[in-house]
Amino acid sequence: MVLALAILLAGVFIGGGLVRFRNADRTVSVKGVAERDVKADVGLWPISFTAADDNLGIAQAKVESDRRQTTRFLAGFGIDSSAISLHALNVTDTRANLYGGQIPPNRYVVKMSLIVRTRDVDGLRRASQRIDELVRVGVVLAAGQEYGASGPTYLFTRLNDLKPEMLAEANTNARTAASQFAKESRARVGGIRRASQGVFEILARDRAPGISEESQIEKTLRVVSTVEYMLN
């Protein structure tokens, strides 16, 4: 009698466990998306120029002249000298380690690299589109940049200001999707079983081959949250 009762109770407990397992398995996983169109608030632009001569003083004077020309050029677009800093100054003696062969036409090559950092991204874009004006006044721009891309890089730095509202929107959208699924399944959405916040992405507004996010002032900020809800 006792054994039969134990077997019966064991069956009840096992059955209860299966029921709980099945209930726990009644879940739905949904994704909530939030997007914002944003505009870059910082622009970076590396500009390099070079001069070569047998006389080091003449080569140095040329790059200094190019620097002044560049500063005046940028000022014409509202970018003052406080936004321009020296990144590198390199002097190469082309004959220092010369072992036979042809002698280079100029002994010294001086290369100067500047970095423009400004919050006036519109002015920076206008200046970059008219860089040929520097060439016309004799500034010898160096090929190949030592810092970043050859054109301006545009950054969006206010991500933390938008994070709370975008996460709230993504979670709301996830709940809406879960509610719609539950309605069609004749169930009710319960509590959250688990959730994961997606990584925020800063994307190019124009997502086309060959267009990078860093080269565009207008961008799209995107986050995807994944939430698993219990269904009752």
SENU-872057 format. One record per residue (C-alpha): residue number from 1; x, y, z; residue in one letter. Coordinates in pm, 1 decimal. Each point is the difference from the previous one (the first is absolute). Example, Ala and Ser with C-alpha at 12.3 -4.5 7.8 and 13.67 -1.06 7.14 Angstrom:
2
<pos: 1 px: 1230.0 py: -450.0 pz: 780.0 code: a> .
<pos: 2 px: 137.0 py: 344.0 pz: -66.0 code: s> .
//
This chain:
232
<pos: 1 px: 0.0 py: 0.0 pz: 0.0 code: m> .
<pos: 2 px: 280.9 py: 238.2 pz: 94.4 code: v> .
<pos: 3 px: 193.2 py: -90.6 pz: -316.4 code: l> .
<pos: 4 px: -303.4 py: 57.7 pz: -216.6 code: a> .
<pos: 5 px: -56.3 py: 340.1 pz: 164.3 code: l> .
<pos: 6 px: 367.0 py: 94.9 pz: -57.0 code: a> .
<pos: 7 px: -23.5 py: -93.6 pz: -367.2 code: i> .
<pos: 8 px: -317.4 py: 203.3 pz: -32.9 code: l> .
<pos: 9 px: 157.1 py: 306.4 pz: 166.6 code: l> .
<pos: 10 px: 310.5 py: -34.6 pz: -215.2 code: a> .
<pos: 11 px: -217.5 py: 1.3 pz: -308.1 code: g> .
<pos: 12 px: -174.4 py: 315.3 pz: 118.8 code: v> .
<pos: 13 px: 330.4 py: 180.4 pz: 60.2 code: f> .
<pos: 14 px: 141.1 py: -107.3 pz: -335.0 code: i> .
<pos: 15 px: -315.9 py: 104.2 pz: -173.5 code: g> .
<pos: 16 px: 14.7 py: 339.1 pz: 173.1 code: g> .
<pos: 17 px: 357.0 py: 39.6 pz: -114.4 code: g> .
<pos: 18 px: -91.7 py: -65.8 pz: -360.8 code: l> .
<pos: 19 px: -281.2 py: 248.4 pz: 19.2 code: v> .
<pos: 20 px: 232.2 py: 268.0 pz: 138.5 code: r> .
<pos: 21 px: 252.3 py: -78.8 pz: -270.7 code: f> .
<pos: 22 px: -261.8 py: 34.2 pz: -269.7 code: r> .
<pos: 23 px: -121.4 py: 327.5 pz: 148.0 code: n> .
<pos: 24 px: 353.8 py: 128.8 pz: 22.8 code: a> .
<pos: 25 px: 48.1 py: -90.5 pz: -364.8 code: d> .
<pos: 26 px: -293.8 py: 219.7 pz: -106.7 code: r> .
<pos: 27 px: 205.3 py: 300.6 pz: -100.2 code: t> .
<pos: 28 px: 42.4 py: 232.8 pz: -292.5 code: v> .
<pos: 29 px: 323.2 py: 175.1 pz: -98.5 code: s> .
<pos: 30 px: -35.8 py: 330.0 pz: -182.3 code: v> .
<pos: 31 px: 223.2 py: 283.1 pz: -114.6 code: k> .
<pos: 32 px: -68.6 py: 368.6 pz: 50.9 code: g> .
<pos: 33 px: 168.7 py: 254.0 pz: -225.6 code: v> .
<pos: 34 px: 53.8 py: 372.9 pz: 50.4 code: a> .
<pos: 35 px: 165.1 py: 236.0 pz: -249.0 code: e> .
<pos: 36 px: 88.1 py: 367.9 pz: -6.2 code: r> .
<pos: 37 px: 133.7 py: 219.0 pz: -278.8 code: d> .
<pos: 38 px: 288.9 py: 199.5 pz: 146.6 code: v> .
<pos: 39 px: 259.9 py: 246.6 pz: -121.2 code: k> .
<pos: 40 px: 371.7 py: -15.4 pz: 71.4 code: a> .
<pos: 41 px: 115.5 py: 256.2 pz: 254.1 code: d> .
<pos: 42 px: 378.5 py: -28.9 pz: -41.4 code: v> .
<pos: 43 px: 209.2 py: 1.9 pz: -315.0 code: g> .
<pos: 44 px: 363.9 py: -112.6 pz: -36.5 code: l> .
<pos: 45 px: 209.2 py: 67.3 pz: -307.2 code: w> .
<pos: 46 px: 369.1 py: -87.4 pz: -47.1 code: p> .
<pos: 47 px: 181.8 py: 224.1 pz: -247.5 code: i> .
<pos: 48 px: 359.0 py: -66.9 pz: -101.2 code: s> .
<pos: 49 px: 236.3 py: 184.8 pz: -229.0 code: f> .
<pos: 50 px: 358.8 py: -48.0 pz: -100.5 code: t> .
<pos: 51 px: 298.9 py: 193.6 pz: -133.5 code: a> .
<pos: 52 px: 335.2 py: -117.2 pz: -135.7 code: a> .
<pos: 53 px: 327.4 py: 187.8 pz: -55.8 code: d> .
<pos: 54 px: 374.7 py: -38.5 pz: 34.0 code: d> .
<pos: 55 px: -15.9 py: 281.0 pz: 254.5 code: n> .
<pos: 56 px: -178.8 py: -105.4 pz: 319.5 code: l> .
<pos: 57 px: -86.7 py: 358.9 pz: 89.6 code: g> .
<pos: 58 px: -177.3 py: 53.7 pz: -331.8 code: i> .
<pos: 59 px: -198.9 py: -323.3 pz: 37.3 code: a> .
<pos: 60 px: -102.5 py: 95.4 pz: 353.3 code: q> .
<pos: 61 px: -101.4 py: 347.6 pz: -111.7 code: a> .
<pos: 62 px: -218.9 py: -152.3 pz: -272.0 code: k> .
<pos: 63 px: -198.3 py: -221.7 pz: 237.0 code: v> .
<pos: 64 px: -40.6 py: 292.0 pz: 241.2 code: e> .
<pos: 65 px: -135.4 py: 206.2 pz: -287.2 code: s> .
<pos: 66 px: -236.8 py: -284.7 pz: -88.5 code: d> .
<pos: 67 px: -114.7 py: -10.0 pz: 360.7 code: r> .
<pos: 68 px: -85.3 py: 370.2 pz: -3.2 code: r> .
<pos: 69 px: -180.0 py: -38.5 pz: -332.5 code: q> .
<pos: 70 px: -200.5 py: -289.7 pz: 143.3 code: t> .
<pos: 71 px: -92.1 py: 196.9 pz: 310.8 code: t> .
<pos: 72 px: -125.2 py: 290.9 pz: -211.5 code: r> .
<pos: 73 px: -188.6 py: -238.9 pz: -226.2 code: f> .
<pos: 74 px: -183.8 py: -160.5 pz: 293.9 code: l> .
<pos: 75 px: -74.0 py: 339.7 pz: 154.0 code: a> .
<pos: 76 px: -198.0 py: 79.1 pz: -314.3 code: g> .
<pos: 77 px: -242.6 py: -273.8 pz: 105.2 code: f> .
<pos: 78 px: -30.6 py: 112.8 pz: 360.6 code: g> .
<pos: 79 px: 264.4 py: -236.3 pz: 142.9 code: i> .
<pos: 80 px: 250.6 py: 198.5 pz: 205.4 code: d> .
<pos: 81 px: 354.2 py: -93.1 pz: 99.3 code: s> .
<pos: 82 px: -108.3 py: -138.0 pz: 340.5 code: s> .
<pos: 83 px: -151.5 py: -297.6 pz: -184.7 code: a> .
<pos: 84 px: 329.4 py: -83.0 pz: -174.7 code: i> .
<pos: 85 px: 283.8 py: -186.9 pz: 168.7 code: s> .
<pos: 86 px: 332.3 py: -141.4 pz: -114.9 code: l> .
<pos: 87 px: -11.6 py: -376.8 pz: -20.6 code: h> .
<pos: 88 px: 347.5 py: -78.6 pz: -136.2 code: a> .
<pos: 89 px: 305.7 py: 158.1 pz: -158.2 code: l> .
<pos: 90 px: 237.1 py: -236.2 pz: -177.1 code: n> .
<pos: 91 px: 334.2 py: 87.8 pz: -159.3 code: v> .
<pos: 92 px: 169.1 py: -256.9 pz: -224.8 code: t> .
<pos: 93 px: 357.4 py: 22.6 pz: -120.4 code: d> .
<pos: 94 px: -20.6 py: -202.5 pz: -320.6 code: t> .
<pos: 95 px: 377.6 py: -34.5 pz: -19.3 code: r> .
<pos: 96 px: 62.4 py: -104.0 pz: 359.5 code: a> .
<pos: 97 px: 13.7 py: -370.5 pz: -81.5 code: n> .
<pos: 98 px: 79.7 py: 12.9 pz: -367.3 code: l> .
<pos: 99 px: 199.8 py: -299.2 pz: -124.6 code: y> .
<pos: 100 px: 71.5 py: 46.7 pz: -368.0 code: g> .
<pos: 101 px: -278.0 py: 39.2 pz: -250.2 code: g> .
<pos: 102 px: -157.7 py: 321.2 pz: -119.1 code: q> .
<pos: 103 px: 25.3 py: 305.0 pz: 221.6 code: i> .
<pos: 104 px: -347.3 py: 141.8 pz: 88.7 code: p> .
<pos: 105 px: -68.5 py: 340.7 pz: -157.7 code: p> .
<pos: 106 px: -69.0 py: 161.1 pz: 341.0 code: n> .
<pos: 107 px: 189.2 py: -81.2 pz: 313.0 code: r> .
<pos: 108 px: -262.7 py: 101.7 pz: 254.0 code: y> .
<pos: 109 px: -371.0 py: -83.8 pz: 3.5 code: v> .
<pos: 110 px: -211.2 py: 170.4 pz: 264.8 code: v> .
<pos: 111 px: -353.1 py: -121.1 pz: 66.7 code: k> .
<pos: 112 px: -242.2 py: 173.0 pz: 234.5 code: m> .
<pos: 113 px: -332.4 py: -146.8 pz: 112.2 code: s> .
<pos: 114 px: -277.0 py: 204.6 pz: 158.5 code: l> .
<pos: 115 px: -319.4 py: -115.2 pz: 169.2 code: i> .
<pos: 116 px: -312.5 py: 212.3 pz: -20.3 code: v> .
<pos: 117 px: -250.6 py: -71.4 pz: 278.2 code: r> .
<pos: 118 px: -317.7 py: 203.7 pz: 3.7 code: t> .
<pos: 119 px: -367.1 py: -12.9 pz: 93.4 code: r> .
<pos: 120 px: -81.6 py: 201.0 pz: -311.9 code: d> .
<pos: 121 px: -50.9 py: -309.5 pz: -212.7 code: v> .
<pos: 122 px: -179.5 py: 191.0 pz: -275.1 code: d> .
<pos: 123 px: 288.9 py: 243.2 pz: -37.7 code: g> .
<pos: 124 px: 244.6 py: -289.8 pz: -5.9 code: l> .
<pos: 125 px: -194.3 py: -174.0 pz: -274.5 code: r> .
<pos: 126 px: -8.2 py: 316.9 pz: -211.9 code: r> .
<pos: 127 px: 374.4 py: 44.5 pz: 42.9 code: a> .
<pos: 128 px: 76.9 py: -360.6 pz: -92.6 code: s> .
<pos: 129 px: -200.8 py: 31.7 pz: -319.3 code: q> .
<pos: 130 px: 212.2 py: 294.5 pz: -109.0 code: r> .
<pos: 131 px: 342.5 py: -135.1 pz: 92.7 code: i> .
<pos: 132 px: 112.5 py: 56.8 pz: -360.0 code: d> .
<pos: 133 px: 26.6 py: 370.5 pz: 83.9 code: e> .
<pos: 134 px: 301.7 py: -79.8 pz: 218.3 code: l> .
<pos: 135 px: 167.9 py: -179.6 pz: -288.7 code: v> .
<pos: 136 px: -58.4 py: 298.3 pz: -226.4 code: r> .
<pos: 137 px: 190.6 py: 230.7 pz: 237.3 code: v> .
<pos: 138 px: 298.8 py: -236.7 pz: 3.9 code: g> .
<pos: 139 px: -60.0 py: -218.7 pz: 305.8 code: v> .
<pos: 140 px: 143.6 py: -344.7 pz: -75.4 code: v> .
<pos: 141 px: -234.1 py: -245.5 pz: 173.5 code: l> .
<pos: 142 px: 160.3 py: -328.1 pz: 99.7 code: a> .
<pos: 143 px: -139.6 py: -325.5 pz: -134.3 code: a> .
<pos: 144 px: -94.7 py: -254.4 pz: 265.9 code: g> .
<pos: 145 px: -104.8 py: 106.1 pz: 345.8 code: q> .
<pos: 146 px: 167.4 py: -104.8 pz: 321.5 code: e> .
<pos: 147 px: -312.4 py: 60.0 pz: 205.2 code: y> .
<pos: 148 px: -342.5 py: -116.4 pz: -105.3 code: g> .
<pos: 149 px: -151.1 py: 28.9 pz: -344.2 code: a> .
<pos: 150 px: 97.6 py: 248.1 pz: -269.9 code: s> .
<pos: 151 px: -322.3 py: 197.6 pz: 46.7 code: g> .
<pos: 152 px: -180.9 py: 114.3 pz: 315.1 code: p> .
<pos: 153 px: -130.1 py: -247.5 pz: 254.7 code: t> .
<pos: 154 px: -332.0 py: 91.2 pz: 162.6 code: y> .
<pos: 155 px: -79.9 py: -121.9 pz: 350.7 code: l> .
<pos: 156 px: -318.2 py: -12.6 pz: 207.2 code: f> .
<pos: 157 px: 96.7 py: 34.7 pz: 367.2 code: t> .
<pos: 158 px: -337.3 py: 42.6 pz: 175.2 code: r> .
<pos: 159 px: -104.0 py: -364.9 pz: 5.9 code: l> .
<pos: 160 px: -43.4 py: -6.3 pz: 379.2 code: n> .
<pos: 161 px: -257.5 py: 281.0 pz: -22.1 code: d> .
<pos: 162 px: -227.5 py: -216.6 pz: -215.0 code: l> .
<pos: 163 px: 57.7 py: -342.6 pz: 154.7 code: k> .
<pos: 164 px: -275.3 py: 6.3 pz: 268.8 code: p> .
<pos: 165 px: -286.1 py: 105.9 pz: -227.1 code: e> .
<pos: 166 px: 108.7 py: -230.6 pz: -282.1 code: m> .
<pos: 167 px: 24.3 py: -301.4 pz: 230.0 code: l> .
<pos: 168 px: -344.3 py: 81.1 pz: 140.1 code: a> .
<pos: 169 px: -139.6 py: 22.2 pz: -353.3 code: e> .
<pos: 170 px: 163.3 py: -328.7 pz: -103.6 code: a> .
<pos: 171 px: -142.8 py: -176.3 pz: 305.6 code: n> .
<pos: 172 px: -345.8 py: 146.1 pz: -65.3 code: t> .
<pos: 173 px: 14.4 py: -121.6 pz: -358.8 code: n> .
<pos: 174 px: 103.5 py: -344.5 pz: 120.4 code: a> .
<pos: 175 px: -294.9 py: -13.0 pz: 240.8 code: r> .
<pos: 176 px: -236.7 py: 105.2 pz: -279.9 code: t> .
<pos: 177 px: 129.9 py: -277.0 pz: -224.5 code: a> .
<pos: 178 px: -38.2 py: -255.7 pz: 279.8 code: a> .
<pos: 179 px: -355.2 py: 116.1 pz: 73.6 code: s> .
<pos: 180 px: -96.0 py: -36.4 pz: -365.0 code: q> .
<pos: 181 px: 143.1 py: -351.6 pz: -8.9 code: f> .
<pos: 182 px: -179.8 py: -91.7 pz: 321.7 code: a> .
<pos: 183 px: -329.7 py: 136.5 pz: -131.5 code: k> .
<pos: 184 px: 23.2 py: -213.4 pz: -310.3 code: e> .
<pos: 185 px: 91.6 py: -300.8 pz: 216.5 code: s> .
<pos: 186 px: -286.6 py: 64.2 pz: 245.6 code: r> .
<pos: 187 px: 240.3 py: 53.7 pz: 285.7 code: a> .
<pos: 188 px: 105.8 py: 283.1 pz: 227.7 code: r> .
<pos: 189 px: 346.6 py: 149.5 pz: 33.7 code: v> .
<pos: 190 px: 149.6 py: -60.7 pz: 340.4 code: g> .
<pos: 191 px: 326.5 py: 108.8 pz: 156.6 code: g> .
<pos: 192 px: 341.0 py: 17.8 pz: -160.0 code: i> .
<pos: 193 px: 193.1 py: -325.1 pz: 10.3 code: r> .
<pos: 194 px: 322.1 py: 146.4 pz: -135.0 code: r> .
<pos: 195 px: 109.8 py: 304.7 pz: -194.0 code: a> .
<pos: 196 px: 311.3 py: 118.6 pz: -177.2 code: s> .
<pos: 197 px: 79.5 py: 353.7 pz: -105.3 code: q> .
<pos: 198 px: 137.9 py: 19.2 pz: -348.9 code: g> .
<pos: 199 px: 307.1 py: 198.2 pz: -92.4 code: v> .
<pos: 200 px: -58.6 py: 354.1 pz: -115.1 code: f> .
<pos: 201 px: 105.1 py: 49.6 pz: -360.7 code: e> .
<pos: 202 px: 82.5 py: 323.6 pz: -176.9 code: i> .
<pos: 203 px: -71.1 py: -57.7 pz: -367.4 code: l> .
<pos: 204 px: 37.4 py: 205.1 pz: -314.8 code: a> .
<pos: 205 px: -327.2 py: 167.5 pz: -92.8 code: r> .
<pos: 206 px: 53.4 py: -109.6 pz: -360.0 code: d> .
<pos: 207 px: 85.2 py: -367.7 pz: 29.6 code: r> .
<pos: 208 px: 147.4 py: -69.2 pz: -339.6 code: a> .
<pos: 209 px: 315.0 py: -182.8 pz: -114.8 code: p> .
<pos: 210 px: 311.2 py: 212.3 pz: 40.4 code: g> .
<pos: 211 px: -158.2 py: 250.4 pz: 241.8 code: i> .
<pos: 212 px: 140.2 py: -9.4 pz: 352.3 code: s> .
<pos: 213 px: -171.7 py: 131.4 pz: 310.6 code: e> .
<pos: 214 px: 303.0 py: 213.8 pz: 92.2 code: e> .
<pos: 215 px: -17.6 py: 194.0 pz: -326.7 code: s> .
<pos: 216 px: -362.0 py: 108.6 pz: 47.4 code: q> .
<pos: 217 px: -123.8 py: 285.8 pz: 217.3 code: i> .
<pos: 218 px: -352.5 py: -142.6 pz: 10.9 code: e> .
<pos: 219 px: -18.4 py: -335.5 pz: 177.1 code: k> .
<pos: 220 px: -250.9 py: -249.7 pz: 137.3 code: t> .
<pos: 221 px: 19.2 py: -117.0 pz: 360.4 code: l> .
<pos: 222 px: -148.8 py: -347.3 pz: 56.0 code: r> .
<pos: 223 px: -48.7 py: -240.8 pz: 289.4 code: v> .
<pos: 224 px: -172.4 py: -339.9 pz: 16.0 code: v> .
<pos: 225 px: -116.8 py: -154.0 pz: 328.7 code: s> .
<pos: 226 px: -86.2 py: -368.9 pz: 24.2 code: t> .
<pos: 227 px: -258.5 py: -91.0 pz: 265.9 code: v> .
<pos: 228 px: -147.3 py: -338.5 pz: 90.1 code: e> .
<pos: 229 px: -343.9 py: 17.9 pz: 162.2 code: y> .
<pos: 230 px: -199.2 py: -264.4 pz: 186.3 code: m> .
<pos: 231 px: -338.1 py: -83.0 pz: -152.4 code: l> .
<pos: 232 px: -299.0 py: -72.3 pz: 224.4 code: n> .
//
